[in-house]
Amino acid sequence: MGRFVVDGYQMCALHERAETLLSSLYSGPIRNASEQAGLHPFVFEIHRRIQTLTKRVDHRLAPNPYPVEVNGRTVRFDVSTLPEYNRVSSFLDEEAVIDAIVSELRDDDVYWDVGANIGTHALLPAAAHPGARIIAVEPHHRNVAKLIRNKTLNESDSVTILPIALSDHTGTATLRGADDRPGYGSFSLGDDTEETVADVPVRPGDDVIADGVPKPSVVKIDVEGAEREVLDGLSETLAEGSIRTVFCEVHRHEGVDESDVVGRLEDREYDVSRITERGPTVFLKADRTESKRSLPLL
């Protein structure tokens, strides 16, 4: 997993061994015959159920707090729920993103983690860069409680938690999701196809800065479909060039057009590239064009 290693839980996860075994068995002629007989959906559902069961067993066997090492420092996370365990043990296939954030940060940076969830993308960079100031923005009350717990576990005094959602306006929005447990990663604002979780305050990032929250030099955005609104709410700060780098997850399954997000960043003089992708989700890195970065006052 790159620079991240699990400290004290080195055995091969049961669900990974099950995945390897099932994949080797269900391949070649067996899979072809299954597809021809119309049995593939049935076999796929059995596969999914086995994976869910083995992940639950892994969760029961895992240490809690769950230790992860970054740059020689150990960070511990409360993994009381299965979504938390899945998030911390695998980073949900986002280790390349966390690695890019850790590599980009400097000890004099102010880093905003927008959509911080339980804190993996905030506390690991905080451990790697003790001098950086971290603002963890997270509106879901259960995730906020776990953020506080994980911050306390690691004595991360450089992390400040901001329990709101960022958007392009001031007001209240409905946070929705299919699972209300901490660590669940698919909460969205205003999607009436999901159950209501909570009404949360929303504010533009520019207004938050005007109220005295430190201006970011690096921003990570993971907001399940509200990417454009968050960027628009930071339009003044982005235009002035004090934000050196933006990491942004684009959730195409939430109706977000990647080219729309890229266009917003390029219009504000950022060079945009892909870090990686996971299914319909694309992970972008946008660097302020060198000649357009804000210059220090003399």
Secondary structure, DSSP 8 states (H G I E B T S, - for coil): -TTEEESS--S--HHHHHHHHHHHHSSHHHHHHHHHTT-HHHHHHHHHHHHHHHHHHHHHHS-SSEEEEETTEEEEE---SHHHHHHHHHGGG-HHHHHHHHHH--TT-EEEEES-TTSHHHHHHHHH-TTSEEEEE---HHHHHHHHHHHHHTT-TTEEEE-SEEESSSEEEEEE-S--STT----EES-TTS-EEEEEEEEEHHHHHHTT----SEEEE--TT-HHHHHHHTHHHHHHT---EEEEEEEGGGT--HHHHHHHHHHTTEEEEEEEEETTEEEEEEEE-GGGS-----
